[in-house]
Amino acid sequence: MKGILVIAATASSITGRGRPNRRAARHWDIIHQIPAGSFTTCNTLQDAAPQRCDRCPVGPGIVLAMLSAVLADLSGTLHVGGSALPGAAAALARLRQHPSLEVRFVTNTTKDTTSNLVRLLQAMDFDIQQHEVFSSLRAAKKLIQDQQLRALLLLHPDALPEFGGIDCCQPNAVVMGLAQQAFSYDSMNAAWAAGIGPGPYAAALEFATGRTAQVVGKPQPSFFQLALDDLQVPPEAAVMVGDDVCDDVGGAMACGMAGLLVQTGKYLPGDERSKGVQPTATVKDSAAAVDWILQKVGTSAD
């Protein structure tokens, strides 16, 4: 699951404009609403061969300004499940000791609230506070609030508290996360009643949709921008550290940041050469990433 899918009822989605694409692929076809009923399609489906992410064909030509911000992925970069990766907690502590660097964390997890995630990380000895974590759940809630939507929440039960205060009466939007138990005939009927149609289920099961939709989370530039806005730094002064060459590194570099790929988590040998993304650097793990960052900070300060 790549972040959260938010689908709002519009004239086009009600009349069924567009057609679900049934190819098995990693990413969604997203129909972006432009003005009053005109649409453009962003085709980001991955072909079977070669393994290339067409969404983010970016290279390493990022020129760092005075580096002042670090965004880091969590799962696969700092921890796997309930266990910290070796040296990751110490690496984060070392990074935090630098007076000119601010750190934020970006994650696509949709199975738990931010507060529960932070408690898990703190139990693994990570010095991470709740306000520093930007999840796709948090971004989806902000989108619903900003657009004054009423949401049908098809989410894991543990994630529902994140949406406290959201109006769910007579929904005109569907928020979908990783929640197998939410995809039932009852919830399908509720989605139809909201004027959405079957597009959300096609998106969840076949990674494609012909409905008006917005993916919230990595690799969307707007998701990275939330963290950058919180830090009040431009993309050129920030670096992203992650184990997913497309969603972490490619998404950040498309936003104008530098991107460090760590060889942990979901990393597979050759990812830095085979998926259309050339990371700014590829390093062994989070400790090596911190070494790279501190060296660059020292260079830019000279």
C-alpha positions as CSV (number, residue, x, y, z in Angstrom):
1,M,0.0,0.0,0.0
2,K,1.5,3.3,-1.1
3,G,0.2,5.8,1.4
4,I,-3.5,6.6,1.7
5,L,-6.0,7.1,-1.2
6,V,-8.6,9.9,-0.7
7,I,-11.5,9.9,-3.2
8,A,-14.0,12.7,-3.1
9,A,-17.3,12.5,-4.9
10,T,-17.5,14.7,-8.0
11,A,-19.7,14.8,-11.0
12,S,-17.1,12.8,-12.9
13,S,-16.7,10.1,-10.2
14,I,-20.4,9.7,-9.9
15,T,-20.9,9.3,-13.6
16,G,-18.1,6.8,-13.8
17,R,-15.7,8.8,-15.9
18,G,-12.5,6.8,-16.5
19,R,-11.9,3.1,-16.3
20,P,-10.0,1.0,-13.8
21,N,-6.7,-0.3,-15.2
22,R,-6.4,-4.0,-14.3
23,R,-2.7,-4.5,-14.9
24,A,-0.8,-5.8,-11.9
25,A,1.5,-2.9,-10.9
26,R,3.1,-1.2,-8.0
27,H,1.6,2.2,-8.4
28,W,-1.7,3.8,-9.1
29,D,-3.0,5.5,-12.2
30,I,-4.2,8.7,-10.6
31,I,-6.7,11.0,-12.3
32,H,-6.0,14.5,-11.1
33,Q,-8.8,17.1,-11.2
34,I,-7.6,20.3,-12.9
35,P,-10.3,22.9,-13.3
36,A,-14.1,22.3,-13.7
37,G,-14.2,18.8,-15.1
38,S,-11.1,18.7,-17.2
39,F,-8.6,16.0,-16.3
40,T,-5.1,14.8,-16.9
41,T,-3.8,11.3,-16.3
42,C,-0.5,10.6,-14.5
43,N,0.5,7.1,-15.7
44,T,2.9,5.7,-13.1
45,L,2.2,2.0,-13.6
46,Q,5.4,-0.1,-13.6
47,D,6.0,-2.4,-16.5
48,A,6.9,-6.0,-15.9
49,A,10.3,-5.5,-17.4
50,P,12.6,-3.7,-17.0
51,Q,11.9,-2.8,-13.3
52,R,11.8,0.9,-13.6
53,C,9.8,3.5,-11.8
54,D,8.6,5.9,-14.5
55,R,7.2,8.3,-11.9
56,C,10.5,9.5,-10.7
57,P,13.2,9.5,-13.4
58,V,15.5,11.8,-11.5
59,G,19.2,11.9,-11.2
60,P,21.8,12.9,-8.6
61,G,22.3,16.5,-9.8
62,I,21.0,18.1,-6.6
63,V,23.2,20.9,-5.4
64,L,22.8,21.2,-1.6
65,A,22.5,24.6,-0.2
66,M,23.4,25.1,3.5
67,L,22.1,21.7,4.7
68,S,19.8,22.3,7.7
69,A,17.1,19.6,7.6
70,V,17.0,15.8,7.5
71,L,13.9,13.8,6.7
72,A,14.0,10.1,7.5
73,D,11.9,7.1,6.7
74,L,11.1,4.8,9.7
75,S,10.3,1.2,8.8
76,G,13.2,-0.4,7.0
77,T,15.5,2.6,7.7
78,L,15.5,2.9,11.5
79,H,13.6,-0.2,12.5
80,V,12.0,-3.4,11.3
81,G,8.9,-4.4,13.2
82,G,9.6,-4.1,16.9
83,S,13.4,-4.1,16.6
84,A,15.7,-1.2,15.9
85,L,18.2,-1.8,13.2
86,P,21.8,-2.1,14.5
87,G,23.3,1.3,15.3
88,A,20.2,3.2,14.2
89,A,19.3,4.7,17.6
90,A,22.9,5.8,18.2
91,A,23.1,7.3,14.7
92,L,20.0,9.4,15.3
93,A,21.3,10.6,18.6
94,R,24.6,11.6,16.9
95,L,22.6,13.5,14.2
96,R,20.6,15.4,16.8
97,Q,23.8,16.6,18.5
98,H,24.6,18.8,15.5
99,P,23.3,22.3,16.4
100,S,22.3,23.4,12.8
101,L,20.3,20.3,11.8
102,E,16.6,19.7,12.4
103,V,15.1,16.2,11.9
104,R,11.6,15.0,10.9
105,F,10.3,11.6,10.1
106,V,8.0,10.7,7.2
107,T,6.1,7.4,7.0
108,N,3.4,5.8,4.9
109,T,2.1,3.6,7.7
110,T,-1.7,3.4,7.8
111,K,-2.1,0.7,10.4
112,D,-1.7,2.7,13.6
113,T,-1.9,6.2,15.0
114,T,1.1,8.5,15.2
115,S,1.0,8.4,19.0
116,N,1.1,4.6,19.1
117,L,3.9,4.6,16.5
118,V,6.0,7.0,18.6
119,R,5.5,4.9,21.7
120,L,6.8,1.9,19.8
121,L,9.9,3.8,18.6
122,Q,10.6,5.3,22.0
123,A,10.5,1.7,23.4
124,M,13.3,0.9,21.0
125,D,15.4,3.8,22.5
126,F,14.7,6.3,19.6
127,D,14.6,9.9,20.6
128,I,11.5,10.8,18.6
129,Q,8.6,13.1,19.6
130,Q,5.1,12.9,18.1
131,H,5.2,16.4,16.5
132,E,8.2,15.3,14.5
133,V,6.4,12.4,12.7
134,F,4.5,13.1,9.5
135,S,2.4,10.1,8.5
136,S,0.1,9.6,5.6
137,L,-2.7,9.4,8.1
138,R,-1.9,12.8,9.4
139,A,-1.7,14.2,5.9
140,A,-5.0,12.7,4.9
141,K,-6.7,14.2,7.9
142,K,-5.3,17.6,7.0
143,L,-6.6,17.2,3.4
144,I,-10.1,16.2,4.7
145,Q,-10.1,19.2,7.0
146,D,-8.8,21.7,4.5
147,Q,-11.4,20.7,1.9
148,Q,-14.2,20.4,4.5
149,L,-15.1,16.9,3.4
150,R,-17.1,14.3,5.3
151,A,-15.2,11.0,5.3
152,L,-16.1,7.4,5.1
153,L,-13.0,5.9,6.8
154,L,-11.9,2.5,5.4
155,L,-9.0,2.1,7.8
156,H,-7.5,-0.3,10.2
157,P,-9.3,0.0,13.6
158,D,-6.1,1.0,15.3
159,A,-5.8,4.0,12.9
160,L,-9.3,5.4,13.4
161,P,-8.4,7.5,16.5
162,E,-6.1,9.6,14.3
163,F,-9.3,11.0,12.6
164,G,-10.9,12.2,15.8
165,G,-13.1,15.3,15.1
166,I,-13.7,14.4,11.4
167,D,-17.3,14.6,10.3
168,C,-18.3,11.1,9.1
169,C,-22.0,11.7,8.7
170,Q,-23.4,11.5,5.1
171,P,-19.9,11.1,3.7
172,N,-18.8,12.7,0.4
173,A,-15.3,11.3,0.4
174,V,-13.6,7.9,1.1
175,V,-10.3,7.6,2.9
176,M,-8.7,4.2,2.3
177,G,-5.7,2.7,4.0
178,L,-4.3,-0.7,4.6
179,A,-7.3,-2.4,6.2
180,Q,-8.3,-5.7,4.7
181,Q,-11.2,-6.1,7.1
182,A,-12.8,-2.8,5.9
183,F,-13.3,-4.1,2.3
184,S,-16.7,-5.8,2.6
185,Y,-20.0,-5.6,0.8
186,D,-21.3,-3.3,3.6
187,S,-18.5,-0.8,3.1
188,M,-18.9,-1.0,-0.7
189,N,-22.5,-0.2,-0.3
190,A,-21.6,2.8,1.9
191,A,-19.1,4.0,-0.7
192,W,-21.8,3.8,-3.3
193,A,-24.2,5.8,-1.1
194,A,-21.5,8.4,-0.8
195,G,-21.6,8.7,-4.6
196,I,-18.1,7.3,-5.1
197,G,-18.8,4.1,-7.0
198,P,-16.5,1.0,-7.2
199,G,-13.3,2.9,-8.1
200,P,-11.8,2.7,-4.5
201,Y,-12.0,-1.1,-4.5
202,A,-10.4,-1.3,-7.9
203,A,-7.6,1.0,-6.6
204,A,-7.0,-1.1,-3.5
205,L,-7.1,-4.5,-5.2
206,E,-5.6,-3.8,-8.6
207,F,-3.5,-0.7,-7.9
208,A,-5.4,1.3,-10.4
209,T,-8.4,3.6,-10.5
210,G,-10.3,5.6,-13.0
211,R,-11.9,7.8,-10.4
212,T,-11.0,11.3,-9.2
213,A,-8.4,10.5,-6.5
214,Q,-5.5,11.9,-4.6
215,V,-2.8,9.7,-3.1
216,V,-1.6,11.1,0.2
217,G,1.9,10.0,1.4
218,K,5.2,9.2,-0.2
219,P,6.2,9.8,-3.0
220,Q,3.8,12.8,-3.4
221,P,5.8,16.1,-3.3
222,S,3.1,17.7,-1.2
223,F,3.7,15.1,1.5
224,F,7.4,15.9,1.7
225,Q,6.5,19.6,1.6
226,L,4.4,19.3,4.8
227,A,7.5,18.4,6.7
228,L,9.6,21.0,5.0
229,D,7.0,23.7,5.8
230,D,7.1,22.6,9.5
231,L,10.9,23.1,9.4
232,Q,10.6,26.3,7.4
233,V,13.4,25.2,5.0
234,P,13.5,25.0,1.2
235,P,14.0,21.6,-0.4
236,E,17.5,22.5,-1.5
237,A,18.6,22.6,2.2
238,A,17.2,19.2,3.0
239,V,18.1,15.5,2.5
240,M,15.9,12.5,2.7
241,V,17.1,9.1,4.0
242,G,15.2,6.0,3.2
243,D,15.2,2.4,2.0
244,D,12.7,2.7,-0.9
245,V,14.5,4.1,-4.0
246,C,11.2,5.3,-5.6
247,D,8.9,6.4,-2.8
248,D,11.6,7.7,-0.4
249,V,14.5,8.8,-2.6
250,G,12.8,9.4,-5.9
251,G,9.9,11.3,-4.3
252,A,12.2,13.5,-2.3
253,M,14.5,14.2,-5.2
254,A,11.5,15.1,-7.4
255,C,10.6,17.6,-4.7
256,G,14.1,19.2,-5.0
257,M,15.8,17.5,-2.0
258,A,18.9,15.3,-2.0
259,G,18.2,11.6,-1.5
260,L,20.2,9.0,0.4
261,L,19.3,5.3,-0.2
262,V,20.2,3.0,2.6
263,Q,20.9,-0.7,1.9
264,T,18.5,-2.0,4.6
265,G,14.8,-2.8,4.8
266,K,13.3,-3.3,1.4
267,Y,16.5,-2.4,-0.5
268,L,17.5,-5.0,-3.0
269,P,21.0,-5.0,-4.7
270,G,20.9,-2.9,-7.8
271,D,17.9,-0.7,-6.8
272,E,20.0,2.4,-7.3
273,R,20.6,1.5,-10.9
274,S,17.5,-0.3,-12.1
275,K,14.5,1.8,-11.2
276,G,15.0,5.1,-13.0
277,V,16.2,6.9,-9.8
278,Q,19.9,7.8,-9.2
279,P,20.2,8.6,-5.5
280,T,22.5,11.4,-4.5
281,A,24.3,8.7,-2.6
282,T,23.8,5.0,-1.6
283,V,25.1,4.1,1.8
284,K,25.2,0.9,3.9
285,D,22.8,1.9,6.7
286,S,21.5,4.8,8.8
287,A,24.8,5.2,10.6
288,A,26.6,5.6,7.2
289,A,23.9,8.1,6.2
290,V,24.6,10.2,9.3
291,D,28.3,10.1,8.5
292,W,27.5,11.4,5.0
293,I,25.2,14.1,6.3
294,L,27.7,15.4,8.9
295,Q,30.5,15.5,6.4
296,K,28.3,17.6,4.1
297,V,27.3,19.9,6.9
298,G,31.0,20.4,7.7
299,T,31.8,21.0,4.0
300,S,29.0,23.6,3.6
301,A,30.0,25.4,6.8
302,D,33.6,25.9,5.6
